[in-house]
Amino acid sequence: MSLLADLADLVLPSACAGCAAERVALRYGACAECAARLEALRPFRAAPVPSPPGLPPCVAVGPYAGPLRGALLAYKERGRHRLARPLGALLATAVAGLAPRGGPLTLIPVPSTAAAARERHGDHMTRLAAQAVRRLRSGGWDAVVQHPLEALPRPDSTSLSVAERRAAAESSLRIRRVLIGFSGRRRPRKGTLVVVDDIVTTGATLAAVTSRLEEAEMQVTGAAVLAATQLRRSPRGVIDGIVGPSS
């Protein structure tokens, strides 16, 4: 986003990122009602059904619906980069559900491809992870962000099965050994390691990232995401794709 657009966002009214309502008092880009709904979200364990092999425990802030979905789309697809601050704060609440306060904590964002980063004027998960670390540090966590992975181009996964999605994700991920200084004499930072992403659907990407990190002797504690996709609910309360907070 240009400086002019960023400044304009500070002084001019704009549509609510959560519900698209116009001419409303905004707090970090959301109207009062949407901001209240976002603040009321409580992290829950999100378990894809079926769960792909190697998927670590996953915590989501909320379902991919309502104001959370609207804010994510505004942030990722419509250039509302200032939403990184409140969304990063929400992501921190999911991370906190996996990490004890006090010990070393490392956040590893799922990397974007170079093409996606260019289209979105930067890696959207890098921004969110940085904001999450900022909030966690203020709460007493010894948190840092590391970027040991890079993403190569991969085919569209819309029509792929869960197994095919994981295979495509694994083939597109590569350890950046130079950046993490990986060698026989130097080990990755000890403590809690949490992979962070924006959305979980099948869990294939998170499982693939975990597998790649473990190849580099980086033991993943869990994954934290902003939203869990919910498709349809069965009579037993199981969501096709994700077991939600009510199950």
Secondary structure, DSSP 8 states (H G I E B T S, - for coil): --HHHHHHHHHS----TTT--SS--EETTEEHHHHHHHHT---EE-EEES--TT---EEEEEES-HHHHHHHHHHHHS--GGGHHHHHHHHHHHHHTTS-SSSEEEEEE---BHHHHHHTTS-HHHHHHHHHHHHHHHTT-EEEE---EEE------TT--HHHHHHHHHHHEEE-HHHHT-SSS-----SEEEEEEEEESSSHHHHHHHHHHHHTT----EEEEEEE----B-TTS-BSEEE-TT-
